[in-house]
Amino acid sequence: MSLPPDVQHTVPGAQRAYYEDGLPDMAFGCAFVLFSLAFLGSGGRGTFMIYVILLLPVLMAAMQRLKQRYTYPRTGLVRSPQQGLRSAGSTVAAYVLLGLASTLAILLLTGSLHSPEQWYRWAPVFSGILLAGALHHLASRSGFVRYHLLTIACLLSAVLLSVHQFPGRLQGLGFHILLQGLLLLLFGAVTFARFLRRYPPSGTLRSAAEGAAERPRSAVEGAAERPRSAVEGAAERPRSAAEGTADGLLQSGMDVHNREEDIADGRG
């Protein structure tokens, strides 16, 4: 059953927002590096693989803590997209079949189908096609160029590591998984650094917006204050002139009165 049209449009957007900070890349990269150590080690692979599987929830929890600390304050809460899981499962299943078919075709062409050593030798081709399918699915759903580059690197390294004969049976597979883990860590770290520079925390944005809003407000208040001062000054000038005229008339009256008194005293 296909998804509704509105959900089909929102799922890629949710996946793009979820993988935008590069933290999932670093989490998967750490997991790949740990898995590769199980194949590159000399013994105890089964026990080590169990420990790595038990560490996966810890890696996911650490990634979520980093998202809460650095990502969500910048872009808001973005949860892992749950829609489209059926399409992702069908894509992975298709690439599993493609990896098996490619590996069998190589073994048939080289005439080493019944040689167990050759199965180990060409194991990176199978893992490369499988990982390339997952990366291609992420690239098509999120639209990020880095997943296309990782897909190409995954396929090329799988072929090169399969052509080279390693002394250990699973060393080629281990080196291939290790290389993909290191590339994911590198791309994830670069993406995370660019994400932090591109998106400042929301508090910084809010302070900048408040400052930008405060400047026009101060300008308006200043423009309103200047006409008010001019009006008060214009009203004060006539008042001062009237008071000066009244004082002058009063002084003239007092001078006339004093002269009349002097005249009366001279006659007496």
Buried (B, 14 or more C-beta within 10 A) or exposed (E): EEBEEEEEEBBBBBBBBBBBBBBBBBBBBBBBBBBBBBBBEEEEBEEBBEEBEEEBEEBBEBBBEBBEEBBBBBBEEBEEBEBBEEBBEEBBEEBBEBBEEBBBEBBEEEEBEEEEEBBBBBBBBBBBBBBBBBBBBBBEBBBBEBBBBBBEBBBEBBBBBBEEEBEBBBBBBBBBBBBBBBBBBBBBBEBBEEBBEEBEEEEEEEEEEEEEEEEEEEEEEEEEEEEEEEEEEEEEEEEEEEEEEEEEEEEEEEEEEEEEEEEEEEEE
